[in-house]
Amino acid sequence: MPNWLRKSIVVLVTVLTFGLVSPSQIYDLVDNKPPKRDTFQSKADENSLSHDEITFIQTPLAEEDALHKLIKDAESQSYIKFGERIRPVIEDEFKEIILPNIEAAIQSIASHYEEDEIKNLVISEAPTGGDTEKIFHIADKGKNQELIRFHVRKDHPPQAGYWFNFHYHTAVDNFEEHHELGSIYWDKNTPPKWMS
């Protein structure tokens, strides 16, 4: 199957299912071989970071383990963000609803890289506590450019209790648009601060 057709199917199914079907599941259905990846095209001067702004987890990896490690680090940073008071309450729903969508978003970003370039993708080390939204960010350390930001916001619709809204922003639209990952209900009572 042509590479462009396979990618089109992946994007179409991901959009139509609101990210509930991950690209890896689609590849299993379409073809047993993962597609050759295209190089990510972007302006090098946009969204560049200084090393003082954000520190990233940088461990040398074998090429085939780089994407798996990135996804595991993303899960780990999420649990750090939740803290000991929020994690036990939402962990199951997070694994079932949100984590597959995070994996799909990370795989989507990684699909723009050749296999040996995925090891250049790094994840920020520390989520922010209190009431801030940041869970983690992913950057290309080779280009010194931030690519995607994963956030969680506490929503309180009138008479509907508190919800955790998970979303991400991408460098493609200068981190302005919210890309929904899903929401998890907390309770009618105010949730504790992050990392508490």
Backbone hydrogen bonds, N-H to C=O, Kabsch-Sander energy under -0.5 kcal/mol:
donor,donor_aa,acceptor,acceptor_aa,energy
6,R,2,P,-2.1
7,K,3,N,-2.4
8,S,4,W,-1.9
9,I,5,L,-2.3
10,V,6,R,-2.2
11,V,7,K,-2.5
12,L,8,S,-2.5
13,V,9,I,-2.8
14,T,10,V,-2.5
15,V,11,V,-2.5
16,L,12,L,-2.7
17,T,13,V,-2.1
18,F,15,V,-1.3
19,G,14,T,-2.8
20,L,17,T,-1.9
22,S,20,L,-0.6
25,Q,22,S,-0.7
26,I,22,S,-1.7
27,Y,23,P,-2.7
28,D,24,S,-1.5
29,L,25,Q,-1.3
30,V,26,I,-2.9
31,D,27,Y,-2.5
38,D,111,S,-1.0
40,F,112,H,-0.7
42,S,40,F,-0.6
44,A,42,S,-0.5
46,E,43,K,-0.8
48,S,45,D,-0.8
49,L,144,N,-1.9
53,E,50,S,-1.3
54,I,50,S,-1.0
57,I,123,I,-3.0
58,Q,56,F,-0.5
65,D,62,A,-1.2
66,A,62,A,-0.9
66,A,63,E,-0.8
69,K,65,D,-2.6
70,L,66,A,-2.2
71,I,67,L,-2.2
72,K,68,H,-2.2
73,D,69,K,-2.7
74,A,70,L,-1.9
75,E,71,I,-2.0
76,S,72,K,-2.4
77,Q,73,D,-2.7
78,S,74,A,-1.8
79,Y,75,E,-1.9
80,I,76,S,-1.9
81,K,77,Q,-2.1
82,F,78,S,-2.0
83,G,79,Y,-1.6
86,I,82,F,-1.0
87,R,83,G,-1.8
89,V,86,I,-0.8
90,I,86,I,-1.8
91,E,87,R,-2.3
94,F,90,I,-2.7
95,K,91,E,-2.5
96,E,92,D,-2.0
97,I,93,E,-3.2
98,I,93,E,-0.8
98,I,94,F,-0.5
99,L,94,F,-3.1
101,N,97,I,-0.5
101,N,98,I,-0.7
102,I,98,I,-2.1
103,E,99,L,-2.7
104,A,100,P,-2.1
105,A,101,N,-2.2
106,I,102,I,-2.5
107,Q,103,E,-2.8
108,S,104,A,-2.1
109,I,105,A,-2.0
110,A,106,I,-2.7
111,S,107,Q,-1.7
112,H,109,I,-1.5
113,Y,110,A,-2.1
117,E,114,E,-1.6
118,I,114,E,-0.9
118,I,115,E,-0.8
120,N,117,E,-2.1
121,L,118,I,-2.0
122,V,139,A,-2.7
123,I,57,I,-0.6
124,S,137,H,-2.6
125,E,55,T,-2.1
128,T,134,K,-1.5
130,G,194,W,-1.5
132,T,129,G,-1.5
135,I,150,F,-2.7
136,F,150,F,-1.3
138,I,148,I,-2.7
139,A,122,V,-2.5
140,D,145,Q,-3.2
141,K,120,N,-2.8
141,K,139,A,-0.8
144,N,140,D,-1.2
145,Q,140,D,-1.8
146,E,47,N,-2.0
147,L,138,I,-3.0
148,I,138,I,-1.8
149,R,169,H,-2.7
150,F,136,F,-2.9
151,H,149,R,-0.5
151,H,167,H,-2.9
152,V,133,E,-2.1
153,R,165,N,-2.6
155,D,153,R,-0.7
155,D,163,W,-3.3
160,A,157,P,-2.0
162,Y,187,D,-3.3
163,W,155,D,-2.7
164,F,184,I,-3.1
165,N,153,R,-3.4
165,N,163,W,-0.7
166,F,164,F,-0.7
166,F,182,G,-2.8
167,H,151,H,-2.4
168,Y,179,H,-1.8
169,H,149,R,-2.3
171,A,147,L,-2.3
173,D,170,T,-0.7
174,N,171,A,-1.6
175,F,170,T,-2.9
176,E,173,D,-0.9
179,H,168,Y,-2.2
180,E,178,H,-0.6
181,L,166,F,-2.8
182,G,166,F,-1.3
184,I,164,F,-2.0
186,W,162,Y,-3.3
187,D,162,Y,-0.5
194,W,130,G,-3.0
195,M,81,K,-1.8
196,S,193,K,-1.2
